[in-house]
């Protein structure tokens, strides 16, 4: 079932995670939002992701934080069983901040319009409400910090499976987009919704841990892997979208697309760059029929060979340019990749190349950049 897919999404540890009981077992009586806020609670705190919430003590945590997902919970009526048709799933995900929540609202509406044009629509948008939200003070622009967006989708019943409802509630805090998700069968969704709402009201936020540290000379250091680079103007560290990214930063935002930098690291091994160069363009074309390869060539990266690839493609309505270098370091192999709108790339091309040249591995005992 669609709503059960969330149950198997978390398995690996990423970030500090804790659950503590703040009261005794609750009753199983029907409740309002206000009453839900008074139930005995568990605190779910995920420090790396910068979020802590209070949830009913009988809700169960599943797995560990992973990639963009801070937590996943089973939500069910107190005293009830765990039959698939009586369980909802509650999640919290982190994402890149859009230019405005209004952009997300328009995207949901457009997605629904396209879906209803299908011969057999797979889902329907029940509501999409953007409204002022009484938020704790933040450093975000007022138009973002004061707003909340709730979008609710219905997936129709089929065979013996009842209709499933999914709500996504979006909030912006401390430079991250937090999405709270409630998914479950229609017959129990309403019963869990008030507790879901009380959970959102209880949420407290701190800056998510990007894994990066600012050095006095303008470099940003990756604390665990101990490499550093400078960022172009208007770029800043951000929470990575998956566990594979060891360094992540964002640049200007264009509606719901944000320019970004991602660095991947792998154990040190010899790279046959000439061989990769011979096969990589065809791999790109097979993966993306819209790709245009401006060049794929071996260049120098601080005195060592690097394979540089510059491509142009499309992501939805956006013309996208990707500048990537892969090379061997003294301790690890690296892939450094800028992804920007093509227009932004043209404006910042020189600055992006200059940022690439600042990449340095750091001496083990200090934070001073060294040659590769």
Wavefront OBJ file of the C-alpha trace (Angstrom):
o trace
v 0.000 0.000 0.000
v 1.064 3.565 -0.726
v 1.048 4.617 2.945
v 3.067 1.606 4.049
v 6.030 2.491 1.856
v 7.297 4.913 4.484
v 7.807 2.145 7.034
v 10.901 0.746 5.367
v 12.620 4.006 4.489
v 14.891 4.399 7.509
v 17.660 1.996 8.440
v 21.026 3.740 8.876
v 22.084 6.109 11.650
v 22.676 9.703 10.614
v 22.552 12.276 13.371
v 21.786 12.116 17.056
v 18.373 10.655 17.865
v 16.597 10.312 21.181
v 13.115 9.478 22.449
v 12.086 10.068 26.041
v 8.759 9.484 27.830
v 7.315 12.634 29.388
v 4.197 11.102 30.959
v 2.114 8.012 31.611
v 0.051 6.016 29.125
v -2.782 8.087 27.590
v -6.430 7.159 27.370
v -7.963 6.032 24.083
v -10.794 8.578 24.077
v -11.368 10.818 21.078
v -9.562 14.146 21.501
v -9.385 17.671 20.127
v -6.189 19.462 19.106
v -6.122 21.232 22.453
v -6.625 17.960 24.340
v -3.948 16.271 22.238
v -1.500 18.911 23.430
v -2.197 17.825 27.033
v -1.561 14.087 26.507
v 1.368 12.300 28.148
v 4.096 12.699 25.581
v 7.351 11.427 24.233
v 9.966 13.891 23.094
v 11.535 13.026 19.764
v 14.769 15.014 19.413
v 17.025 14.796 16.355
v 19.835 17.210 17.113
v 21.721 16.963 13.835
v 18.550 17.876 11.945
v 17.747 20.701 14.367
v 14.244 19.585 15.358
v 12.531 18.289 18.466
v 8.827 17.537 18.852
v 6.482 16.083 21.434
v 4.252 13.200 20.319
v 1.767 10.887 22.076
v 3.619 8.378 24.232
v 2.079 5.402 22.402
v 3.414 6.445 18.971
v 6.388 4.328 17.889
v 9.637 5.468 16.325
v 10.838 3.461 13.323
v 14.484 3.240 12.309
v 16.992 6.051 12.500
v 17.454 9.414 10.735
v 18.664 9.037 7.176
v 19.231 11.321 4.194
v 16.666 14.147 4.322
v 14.364 12.387 6.805
v 14.758 13.336 10.471
v 12.292 10.805 11.848
v 9.552 8.327 10.965
v 6.844 7.316 13.447
v 3.914 4.923 13.563
v 0.830 6.808 14.742
v -2.140 4.855 16.049
v -4.972 5.129 18.560
v -3.957 4.523 22.169
v -4.926 1.026 23.218
v -5.395 -0.063 19.605
v -3.479 -2.674 17.663
v -1.022 -2.233 14.828
v -3.182 -3.515 12.010
v -2.100 -1.923 8.736
v -5.512 -0.328 8.283
v -5.381 1.346 11.696
v -1.908 2.907 11.439
v -0.764 6.239 10.067
v 2.847 7.239 9.468
v 4.326 10.560 10.553
v 7.615 11.894 9.199
v 9.733 15.027 9.219
v 12.000 15.873 6.286
v 14.501 18.666 5.644
v 14.870 20.372 2.301
v 16.245 23.437 0.572
v 14.362 26.674 1.226
v 12.357 27.827 -1.833
v 11.998 31.430 -2.889
v 8.547 31.373 -1.262
v 5.982 28.855 -0.059
v 3.656 30.321 -2.679
v 5.858 28.605 -5.278
v 5.191 25.239 -3.615
v 1.472 26.034 -3.538
v 1.471 26.687 -7.279
v 3.441 23.507 -7.960
v 0.961 21.361 -6.050
v -1.934 22.956 -7.946
v -0.200 22.422 -11.292
v 0.566 18.794 -10.401
v -3.110 18.227 -9.582
v -4.218 19.802 -12.851
v -1.927 17.460 -14.803
v -3.061 14.471 -12.766
v -6.762 15.077 -13.431
v -6.056 15.084 -17.164
v -4.963 11.447 -16.963
v -7.406 8.751 -18.050
v -7.248 7.276 -14.532
v -5.969 9.890 -12.042
v -3.779 8.370 -9.344
v -4.454 11.054 -6.737
v -6.404 14.252 -6.130
v -5.481 17.443 -4.289
v -8.020 17.872 -1.480
v -6.689 21.207 -0.249
v -3.645 23.452 -0.398
v -3.766 26.239 2.187
v -1.073 28.859 2.808
v -1.585 31.056 5.838
v 0.057 33.154 8.536
v 1.604 31.011 11.261
v 2.399 32.110 14.812
v 6.080 31.232 14.778
v 8.906 31.611 17.223
v 11.397 34.349 16.210
v 13.858 33.306 13.495
v 16.461 34.891 11.244
v 14.486 34.084 8.097
v 12.732 36.814 6.064
v 9.312 37.612 7.549
v 7.463 36.399 4.456
v 8.944 32.924 5.040
v 9.094 32.675 8.825
v 5.457 33.666 9.310
v 3.958 31.336 6.743
v 2.872 27.721 6.708
v 1.618 25.645 3.787
v -0.622 22.575 4.205
v -1.227 20.401 1.144
v -3.442 17.334 1.373
v -3.646 14.608 -1.298
v -6.107 11.742 -1.589
v -5.161 8.421 -3.186
v -8.320 6.558 -4.255
v -9.237 3.093 -2.939
v -8.404 0.003 -4.960
v -9.064 -3.702 -4.431
v -9.304 -4.146 -0.636
v -7.235 -1.041 0.130
v -9.154 2.001 1.405
v -8.468 5.538 0.284
v -5.209 6.963 1.640
v -4.701 10.598 2.665
v -1.350 12.368 2.781
v -0.803 15.799 4.285
v 2.436 17.768 3.897
v 2.886 20.791 6.135
v 5.777 23.106 5.225
v 7.644 25.457 7.579
v 10.936 27.341 7.126
v 13.330 27.549 10.069
v 17.039 28.378 10.401
v 17.760 28.161 6.685
v 16.012 24.798 6.144
v 12.605 23.779 4.836
v 10.907 21.414 7.299
v 8.141 19.207 5.922
v 5.911 17.361 8.389
v 4.033 14.480 6.768
v 0.990 12.495 7.912
v -0.013 9.514 5.735
v -2.671 6.906 6.420
v -6.009 5.275 5.538
v -8.894 7.707 5.295
v -10.830 5.940 8.057
v -8.126 6.697 10.677
v -6.487 9.798 9.175
v -8.903 12.226 10.852
v -8.410 10.576 14.244
v -4.633 11.077 14.054
v -4.726 14.532 12.474
v -5.337 16.418 15.737
v -2.348 14.734 17.378
v -0.300 15.477 14.252
v -1.294 19.132 14.519
v -0.380 19.211 18.202
v 3.032 17.741 17.297
v 3.683 20.553 14.802
v 2.677 23.135 17.392
v 5.179 21.621 19.823
v 8.105 21.733 17.387
v 11.257 23.573 18.441
v 14.121 24.236 16.064
v 17.861 24.846 16.169
v 20.194 25.184 13.168
v 20.750 21.816 11.495
v 24.335 20.520 11.567
v 25.876 20.948 8.111
v 29.148 19.306 9.180
v 31.021 22.441 8.093
v 33.020 24.958 10.111
v 34.029 28.471 9.087
v 37.776 29.134 9.210
v 39.238 32.623 9.771
v 40.599 32.883 6.220
v 37.232 32.440 4.515
v 37.436 28.689 3.965
v 34.654 26.310 4.976
v 36.087 23.134 6.507
v 34.420 19.718 6.473
v 35.061 18.684 10.060
v 35.103 14.902 9.681
v 36.885 14.540 6.342
v 39.104 17.588 6.885
v 39.049 19.319 3.557
v 38.009 22.879 2.852
v 37.100 25.299 0.105
v 35.803 28.820 -0.298
v 32.296 29.542 -1.539
v 31.255 32.106 -4.155
v 29.417 35.242 -3.066
v 25.773 34.605 -2.052
v 26.537 30.944 -1.353
v 26.369 29.367 2.109
v 26.511 25.906 3.765
v 23.246 23.970 3.932
v 22.000 20.654 5.252
v 22.839 17.921 2.742
v 19.943 16.186 0.942
v 21.437 12.719 1.449
v 24.042 10.899 3.495
v 26.416 10.551 0.542
v 27.111 14.279 0.364
v 29.929 15.237 2.721
v 29.871 18.943 1.796
v 26.777 20.801 0.634
v 26.096 24.464 -0.026
v 23.420 26.488 -1.763
v 23.440 29.613 -3.885
v 20.675 31.784 -5.349
v 17.118 30.430 -5.390
v 14.953 30.473 -8.519
v 11.327 29.753 -7.566
v 11.600 26.171 -6.235
v 15.040 25.432 -7.704
v 18.182 26.419 -5.781
v 21.721 26.469 -7.155
v 23.845 24.035 -5.190
v 27.295 22.596 -4.604
v 27.830 18.992 -3.573
v 31.078 17.206 -2.726
v 31.350 13.404 -2.619
v 34.337 11.588 -1.116
v 35.495 8.003 -1.600
v 38.447 5.924 -0.390
v 41.680 6.813 -2.162
v 42.410 4.734 -5.241
v 44.017 5.305 -8.607
v 41.662 6.926 -11.115
v 42.100 6.198 -14.824
v 40.805 9.587 -15.902
v 41.476 8.927 -19.580
v 39.319 5.811 -19.472
v 36.554 7.603 -17.558
v 36.686 10.428 -20.075
v 36.182 7.964 -22.930
v 33.031 6.437 -21.453
v 31.446 9.136 -19.287
v 29.794 11.203 -22.070
v 27.885 8.187 -23.369
v 26.794 7.308 -19.836
v 25.438 10.834 -19.459
v 23.504 10.613 -22.724
v 21.964 7.298 -21.748
v 20.879 8.687 -18.384
v 19.541 11.986 -19.761
v 18.385 12.362 -23.351
v 18.284 16.155 -22.981
v 21.931 16.510 -21.966
v 24.324 18.646 -24.016
v 28.005 18.115 -23.217
v 30.024 21.292 -23.657
v 33.248 19.542 -22.761
v 34.678 16.573 -20.900
v 38.416 17.004 -20.534
v 41.362 16.522 -18.231
v 42.505 19.721 -16.521
v 44.735 20.630 -13.594
v 43.274 20.918 -10.094
v 45.943 22.433 -7.849
v 48.683 20.586 -9.702
v 46.946 17.197 -10.053
v 44.935 15.876 -12.971
v 41.157 16.215 -12.742
v 38.394 15.242 -15.134
v 36.229 18.300 -15.733
v 32.782 17.913 -17.265
v 30.518 20.805 -18.213
v 26.998 19.900 -19.313
v 23.675 21.608 -19.969
v 20.286 19.969 -19.464
v 16.753 20.617 -18.173
v 15.109 20.057 -14.797
v 11.401 20.661 -15.273
v 11.048 24.201 -16.641
v 14.642 25.161 -15.780
v 17.683 25.240 -18.046
v 20.438 23.748 -15.897
v 24.251 23.765 -16.131
v 26.423 21.315 -14.186
v 30.150 21.869 -13.646
v 31.901 18.841 -12.170
v 35.462 17.847 -11.355
v 36.664 14.462 -10.088
v 40.220 13.923 -8.908
v 42.507 12.083 -6.505
v 43.468 13.694 -3.217
v 46.220 12.653 -0.855
v 43.736 10.867 1.412
v 40.571 10.434 -0.665
v 39.094 10.751 -4.117
v 36.640 13.607 -4.632
v 33.807 14.714 -6.886
v 32.984 18.414 -6.671
v 29.861 19.483 -8.548
v 28.114 22.840 -9.024
v 24.535 22.693 -10.325
v 23.004 26.032 -11.343
v 20.459 27.508 -13.661
v 22.219 28.180 -16.931
v 21.570 31.900 -16.600
v 23.099 31.970 -13.118
v 26.072 29.915 -14.288
v 26.824 32.480 -16.980
v 26.697 35.257 -14.392
v 28.906 33.471 -11.861
v 31.084 31.350 -14.130
v 34.379 32.937 -13.110
v 33.488 32.824 -9.401
v 32.540 29.125 -9.622
v 35.857 28.238 -11.238
v 37.712 30.270 -8.631
v 35.895 28.372 -5.874
v 36.953 25.050 -7.422
v 40.580 26.144 -7.298
v 40.368 26.832 -3.550
v 39.687 23.150 -2.717
v 42.317 21.908 -0.240
v 42.825 18.923 1.991
v 43.821 19.931 5.511
v 46.701 18.795 7.647
v 45.526 16.246 10.224
v 46.684 18.264 13.253
v 45.360 21.695 12.308
v 42.982 23.576 10.066
v 45.508 25.003 7.616
v 44.913 24.271 3.939
v 47.621 22.185 2.277
v 48.347 21.109 -1.251
v 46.603 18.006 -2.495
l 1 2 3 4 5 6 7 8 9 10 11 12 13 14 15 16 17 18 19 20 21 22 23 24 25 26 27 28 29 30 31 32 33 34 35 36 37 38 39 40 41 42 43 44 45 46 47 48 49 50 51 52 53 54 55 56 57 58 59 60 61 62 63 64 65 66 67 68 69 70 71 72 73 74 75 76 77 78 79 80 81 82 83 84 85 86 87 88 89 90 91 92 93 94 95 96 97 98 99 100 101 102 103 104 105 106 107 108 109 110 111 112 113 114 115 116 117 118 119 120 121 122 123 124 125 126 127 128 129 130 131 132 133 134 135 136 137 138 139 140 141 142 143 144 145 146 147 148 149 150 151 152 153 154 155 156 157 158 159 160 161 162 163 164 165 166 167 168 169 170 171 172 173 174 175 176 177 178 179 180 181 182 183 184 185 186 187 188 189 190 191 192 193 194 195 196 197 198 199 200 201 202 203 204 205 206 207 208 209 210 211 212 213 214 215 216 217 218 219 220 221 222 223 224 225 226 227 228 229 230 231 232 233 234 235 236 237 238 239 240 241 242 243 244 245 246 247 248 249 250 251 252 253 254 255 256 257 258 259 260 261 262 263 264 265 266 267 268 269 270 271 272 273 274 275 276 277 278 279 280 281 282 283 284 285 286 287 288 289 290 291 292 293 294 295 296 297 298 299 300 301 302 303 304 305 306 307 308 309 310 311 312 313 314 315 316 317 318 319 320 321 322 323 324 325 326 327 328 329 330 331 332 333 334 335 336 337 338 339 340 341 342 343 344 345 346 347 348 349 350 351 352 353 354 355 356 357 358 359 360 361 362 363 364 365 366 367 368 369 370 371 372
